[in-house]
């Protein structure tokens, strides 16, 4: 299943596990959480210049397979806002 913008809006897995509604919890699987966290971590590594060109290319291809364009936009927006607020 693809990671959608709807799934990406839940960024805090601990808070989600404690306070998420049942219908929200049905939306996300452990695989979804893993995929979202992997994409975010890869974006951070690439953005900080800590990844090789080959890694960046593979990460981009993997993200394209796992997430919709809307989800990627949400992730990038979140990362940019986090960077600007720190």
Buried (B, 14 or more C-beta within 10 A) or exposed (E): EEBBBBBBEBBEBEEBEEEBEEEBEEBBEEEBBEBBEBBBEBBBBBBEEEBEEEEBEEBBEBBEEBBBEEBBEBBBEBBEEEEEEE
